[in-house]
Amino acid sequence: MARILSGMRPTGRMHIGHYLSVLLSYVEMQHQHECFFLVADLHVLTTSADRTSEIKENIFQMVCDWFAAGVDPQKSAVLIQSEVPIHYNLYLVLSMLTPTGWLERNPTVKDMIRDMNLQDSVGHGLLGYPVLQAADILAYKANLVPIGKDQRAHLEISREITRRFNSMYGETFPEPQEFLRNYPLIPGMDGRKMSKSLDNAVFLSDGPQEIQQKISQMITDPEKIRKADPGHPDICSVYDFHKILKTPNLEDRAEGCKKGELGCVACKKELAAFMDGIIAPLREKRAGYESNPKMVWEILNEGSRKANEFTTPIWNEVKERMGLAY
């Protein structure tokens, strides 16, 4: 059994892309490994330090979706990063050991700077994002980190930091290995990657009418204007979603589109109905958590308490190794 650390920045409600690409993996992993699932609120400060008033509500909305999706606090530790002091402490220590050149070359941070238009406001925190990520991993001595292919560079910096610490102070941390996950790329309603910030997402809290309305706006084959027009499902984001969700009769659907026997309106309605069938039970469970915030915060507080109990000996070991235990 491996020890896994994974987390998300609290950005509020989760959409179906999060569910299909991450939350289902969390549920699977918690039955096979020792898992720590991190609400990474400190990471929010690296890009949005002026919007801290939103963090608490975003945490609440996000974890309601986690629990509704099946993340079980009895099988895994669900914790808030800022409530566990080792994250601050280890981040500071590791930052002393990390050359700035490693951080400046990191392609993931470069992408964040470009995508968020932060070229003129790159702070120490954003540049040091990979160091905080390394601290998150090493705080639990996690040996497996689930990542997508685009996150390999970030994890490699964590591995380099681990090697440097172990070289300077003796073998303390396992070198984290990638647990490569084949996360599907989920298209949004406009054909781009699904994202809350792009306003193109179907949320796990959306009702049937909202889902239908959003799906109706999806982009289809521009040459298929009428039902009888032959379509090209291979360039249609609606058909892409049918494939991702594995809706029934995929081949018949594609043939019907090509032969002009299936129109886009009907195809979208069928997709919306199938998607609502997936979301409906999650929506119901989510409503139960959302109506009981006291219970949700108690779960998070207990997870953070367990994380503190688990990591205190690790932090004491770090201080011993570094000669800082007085």
C-alpha positions in Angstrom: 0.0 0.0 0.0 1.4 3.3 -1.1 1.0 6.7 0.7 -0.6 9.3 -1.6 -0.8 13.0 -1.4 -3.1 14.9 -3.7 -4.9 18.2 -3.5 -6.8 21.0 -5.1 -6.9 24.8 -4.8 -10.3 25.7 -3.4 -12.1 27.5 -6.3 -15.7 26.7 -5.3 -18.1 24.3 -6.9 -16.8 21.4 -8.9 -17.9 20.7 -12.4 -18.3 17.4 -14.2 -14.8 17.7 -15.6 -13.4 17.6 -12.1 -15.6 14.6 -11.3 -14.6 12.5 -14.3 -10.9 13.4 -14.3 -10.0 13.7 -10.6 -12.7 12.8 -8.1 -13.4 9.4 -9.5 -9.7 8.7 -9.1 -9.8 9.9 -5.5 -12.5 7.5 -4.7 -10.7 4.6 -6.4 -7.4 5.4 -4.7 -8.8 5.7 -1.2 -9.8 2.0 -1.3 -6.3 0.9 -2.4 -3.8 3.3 -0.7 -3.3 5.5 2.3 -4.5 8.9 1.1 -4.2 12.4 2.2 -6.4 14.8 0.2 -5.4 18.4 0.6 -7.5 21.5 0.5 -4.7 23.7 -0.8 -5.8 27.1 0.5 -2.3 28.4 0.8 -1.7 27.9 -2.9 -4.6 30.3 -3.6 -2.4 33.1 -2.1 0.2 32.6 -4.8 -2.1 34.2 -7.4 -5.1 35.7 -5.5 -3.7 37.1 -2.2 -6.2 40.0 -2.6 -9.2 37.7 -2.6 -8.9 35.9 0.7 -12.5 36.7 1.6 -13.7 34.1 -0.9 -11.6 31.2 0.4 -13.8 29.9 3.2 -16.9 29.7 1.0 -14.9 28.2 -1.8 -13.6 25.5 0.5 -17.0 24.6 1.7 -18.5 24.4 -1.8 -15.6 22.3 -3.1 -15.6 19.7 -0.3 -19.4 19.3 -0.5 -18.7 18.1 -4.0 -15.8 15.9 -2.8 -18.0 14.1 -0.3 -20.9 13.8 -2.6 -18.6 12.2 -5.2 -17.6 9.6 -2.6 -14.4 10.9 -1.0 -14.8 9.2 2.4 -13.2 10.8 5.4 -13.3 7.5 7.2 -11.0 6.0 4.5 -8.8 9.0 3.8 -7.6 12.2 5.5 -9.3 15.3 4.2 -7.5 18.3 5.5 -7.0 22.1 5.1 -3.4 23.0 4.3 -3.3 26.1 6.4 -4.5 24.2 9.5 -1.4 22.0 9.5 1.7 23.9 10.5 4.3 21.6 8.9 3.2 23.0 5.5 4.5 26.5 6.5 7.5 25.2 8.3 8.7 22.8 5.7 8.1 25.3 2.9 10.4 27.8 4.6 13.1 25.2 5.2 13.0 23.9 1.6 13.0 27.4 0.1 16.4 27.9 1.7 17.8 24.8 -0.2 16.2 25.5 -3.6 18.1 27.4 -6.3 16.0 30.1 -8.0 17.2 28.8 -11.4 15.2 25.6 -10.8 12.1 27.7 -10.3 12.6 30.1 -13.1 12.9 27.3 -15.6 9.7 25.6 -14.5 7.3 25.4 -17.4 4.2 24.9 -15.2 4.8 28.2 -13.4 5.5 29.9 -16.8 2.2 28.6 -18.1 0.4 29.9 -14.9 1.9 33.3 -15.4 0.9 33.4 -19.0 -2.7 32.0 -18.5 -3.4 34.4 -15.6 -1.8 37.4 -17.2 0.6 37.9 -14.3 3.7 38.9 -16.2 4.0 42.2 -14.3 3.1 40.9 -10.8 5.0 37.6 -10.3 5.6 37.4 -6.5 7.9 35.3 -4.5 5.0 33.0 -3.7 4.1 32.2 -7.3 7.8 31.6 -8.2 8.1 29.3 -5.1 4.9 27.4 -6.0 6.9 24.2 -6.7 8.6 24.5 -3.3 5.3 24.7 -1.5 4.1 21.7 -3.5 7.3 19.8 -2.5 6.6 20.7 1.2 3.0 19.4 0.8 4.3 16.0 -0.5 7.2 15.6 1.9 5.2 16.6 5.0 3.5 13.2 4.8 6.5 11.3 3.3 4.2 10.5 0.4 5.8 8.1 -2.1 3.2 8.4 -4.8 1.7 11.6 -6.3 -1.1 11.3 -8.9 -0.4 13.6 -11.8 -1.3 14.2 -15.4 1.4 14.3 -18.1 1.5 18.1 -18.0 2.5 18.1 -14.3 5.7 16.0 -14.7 8.0 19.1 -14.5 6.5 20.2 -11.3 7.0 16.8 -9.7 10.6 16.6 -10.9 11.4 19.8 -8.9 9.9 18.1 -5.9 12.2 15.1 -6.5 15.2 17.4 -6.9 14.4 19.2 -3.7 14.1 15.8 -1.9 17.4 14.6 -3.2 19.1 17.8 -2.1 17.7 17.6 1.4 18.6 14.0 1.8 22.1 14.7 0.5 22.7 17.5 2.9 21.1 16.1 6.0 20.8 12.3 5.5 18.0 10.1 4.2 14.8 11.5 5.6 12.2 11.6 2.8 11.3 9.0 0.1 11.7 10.4 -3.4 8.1 10.9 -4.6 7.2 8.8 -7.7 4.7 9.8 -10.3 1.4 8.0 -10.2 0.5 8.8 -13.8 -3.2 9.2 -14.3 -4.8 9.3 -17.8 -7.1 12.2 -17.0 -9.5 12.7 -19.9 -9.6 16.2 -21.4 -13.1 17.3 -20.8 -14.5 19.9 -23.3 -16.5 22.8 -22.1 -19.7 24.1 -23.7 -17.6 26.3 -26.1 -15.2 23.5 -27.2 -12.3 24.7 -25.0 -11.2 22.8 -21.9 -14.0 22.9 -19.3 -13.2 25.6 -16.7 -15.1 27.7 -14.2 -13.1 30.7 -15.2 -14.1 30.3 -18.8 -17.8 30.1 -17.9 -18.2 27.0 -19.9 -18.8 24.3 -17.2 -21.6 22.0 -16.1 -21.5 21.9 -12.3 -22.3 19.0 -10.1 -24.9 21.2 -8.4 -26.7 22.1 -11.7 -30.3 21.0 -12.1 -31.8 19.3 -15.2 -32.9 22.5 -16.8 -29.5 24.2 -16.3 -27.8 21.1 -17.8 -30.1 21.1 -20.8 -29.7 24.8 -21.3 -25.9 24.6 -21.2 -25.7 21.5 -23.5 -28.0 23.2 -26.0 -25.3 25.9 -26.5 -22.6 23.4 -27.3 -20.8 23.8 -30.6 -21.5 21.1 -33.3 -20.4 20.5 -36.9 -20.8 23.9 -38.6 -21.8 22.2 -41.8 -24.7 20.3 -40.2 -27.4 23.1 -40.2 -30.5 20.8 -40.6 -31.1 17.3 -39.4 -30.9 15.9 -42.9 -27.5 17.4 -43.6 -24.7 14.8 -43.3 -22.6 15.5 -40.2 -19.0 14.8 -39.1 -19.1 13.5 -35.5 -15.3 13.4 -35.4 -15.2 17.3 -35.2 -18.2 17.7 -32.9 -17.7 18.4 -29.2 -21.2 17.0 -28.4 -20.1 13.6 -29.8 -16.8 13.9 -28.0 -18.8 14.2 -24.8 -20.9 11.2 -25.7 -17.7 9.2 -26.1 -16.3 10.4 -22.8 -19.5 9.5 -20.9 -19.8 6.2 -22.9 -23.5 6.8 -23.7 -25.3 3.8 -25.3 -25.3 3.1 -29.0 -22.3 5.3 -29.9 -21.7 3.8 -33.3 -25.4 4.1 -34.2 -25.3 7.7 -33.1 -22.3 8.5 -35.3 -23.9 6.7 -38.3 -27.2 8.5 -37.8 -25.4 11.8 -37.7 -23.4 11.0 -40.9 -26.5 9.9 -42.8 -28.7 12.8 -41.7 -31.0 10.6 -39.6 -30.0 12.2 -36.2 -30.2 15.9 -35.7 -28.1 18.0 -33.4 -31.0 19.1 -31.2 -32.0 15.5 -30.4 -28.3 14.5 -29.9 -27.9 17.3 -27.4 -31.1 16.4 -25.5 -29.9 12.8 -25.2 -26.5 13.9 -23.9 -28.1 16.3 -21.4 -30.4 13.5 -20.1 -27.6 11.0 -19.8 -25.4 13.6 -18.0 -28.2 14.5 -15.6 -28.5 10.8 -14.8 -24.8 10.9 -13.6 -25.1 14.2 -11.8 -28.6 13.7 -10.1 -27.4 11.4 -7.3 -24.4 13.6 -6.7 -26.6 16.6 -6.6 -28.8 15.0 -4.0 -25.9 14.0 -1.8 -24.4 17.4 -2.2 -27.5 19.1 -1.0 -27.4 17.1 2.2 -23.9 18.3 3.0 -24.6 21.9 1.9 -27.5 22.0 4.3 -25.3 21.0 7.2 -22.2 23.2 7.2 -21.5 22.4 10.8 -21.0 18.8 10.0 -18.8 19.6 7.0 -16.5 21.8 9.0 -16.3 19.2 11.8 -15.1 16.7 9.2 -12.4 19.1 7.9 -11.3 20.0 11.4 -11.0 16.3 12.3 -9.0 15.6 9.2 -6.7 18.5 9.9 -6.3 17.3 13.5 -5.3 13.8 12.3 -2.9 15.4 9.8 -1.2 17.4 12.6 -0.9 14.3 14.7 0.6 12.4 11.8 3.1 15.1 10.7 4.4 16.3 14.1 6.9 13.5 14.4 8.0 14.1 10.8 8.7 17.8 11.6 10.6 16.8 14.7 12.7 14.5 12.6 13.4 17.3 10.2 14.6 19.5 13.0 16.8 16.7 14.4 18.4 16.1 11.0 19.1 19.7 10.5 20.5 20.3 14.0 17.6 22.6 14.9 16.2 20.6 17.8 17.3 22.6 20.8 
